[in-house]
């Protein structure tokens, strides 16, 4: 009786494996991947996202056209303090991201680098930013900025010729 039970159970197990396992790839030894499928953004949503980013950029460019007082800048003002003063010279404050590591590694400019210029009482903000970046720049490392998604990003590689600031 014991051998008959074993034979029946073995046969049932074999039938189960042959019928069920090919559908689940249990015997195939395939690795299961959990990669996400790329998200496809519908054209209307993509256009809406681009329009929002362009709107943010226009607002920043409008702020950069404002006349501000930068007379608080002195020859010994640290570069980070000068950037902070520029940010807070308008309402609402500008959002500026400075790539400090890139500036330190590639241009030998850090947060405490003196700007070596005196401030001007009435100046357009974009002109003040251009002058500040040129004053801190060196012969081999010109600084510039771009406006992307409503944020001003300053970096060595964003030097723009003839004051043509581009948006990404």
C-alpha positions, 0 to 999 in steps of 0.5 A, spaced: 500 500 500 505 504 501 508 503 494 502 505 491 501 511 495 508 513 493 507 511 485 500 515 485 503 521 489 509 521 484 505 521 478 501 527 481 507 531 482 510 529 475 503 531 472 503 537 476 510 540 474 508 538 466 502 542 466 503 548 471 510 549 470 511 551 463 506 557 464 509 560 470 516 559 467 518 556 474 523 551 470 526 555 465 531 558 470 529 565 467 531 571 471 525 576 473 527 583 472 523 589 475 525 594 470 520 600 470 517 601 463 519 608 460 513 613 462 510 616 455 508 623 457 502 625 452 504 631 447 499 635 451 502 634 458 509 635 455 507 642 452 504 644 458 510 642 462 514 646 457 509 652 457 510 652 465 518 652 465 518 658 459 513 662 464 518 661 470 524 663 466 520 669 463 519 671 470 526 671 472 528 674 466 523 680 468 526 680 475 533 681 472 531 687 468 529 690 475 534 696 477 537 695 484 542 698 489 548 694 489 552 699 493 553 694 499 558 690 495 566 692 496 572 690 494 573 685 500 566 682 499 566 674 499 563 671 492 558 667 496 556 674 500 555 678 493 551 672 490 546 672 497 546 680 496 544 679 489 539 674 490 535 678 496 535 685 492 529 683 489 522 681 491 521 675 491 528 673 492 532 670 486 533 663 486 540 662 484 544 655 484 552 656 484 556 650 482 561 651 488 565 644 487 566 646 479 568 653 481 573 650 486 576 644 482 576 648 475 576 655 476 580 656 483 574 660 485 571 658 492 566 661 497 571 666 500 574 669 494 573 676 494 570 680 488 575 685 487 569 690 485 565 696 488 558 696 488 554 701 484 547 704 487 543 703 481 544 698 476 540 693 472 540 686 476 542 682 470 548 687 468 550 687 476 550 679 475 554 679 469 559 684 472 560 680 478 561 674 474 566 677 470 570 680 476 571 673 479 573 670 473 580 669 471 583 669 464 583 661 464 576 660 467 570 665 465 564 664 469 557 665 466 549 663 468 543 660 465 536 660 467 533 654 467 526 652 470 526 659 473 532 658 477 539 661 475 545 656 475 552 659 475 558 655 473 564 655 469 561 652 463 556 657 462 560 663 459 556 666 454 559 670 449 556 677 448 551 677 453 547 672 450 544 668 456 540 662 453 535 657 457 535 650 456 
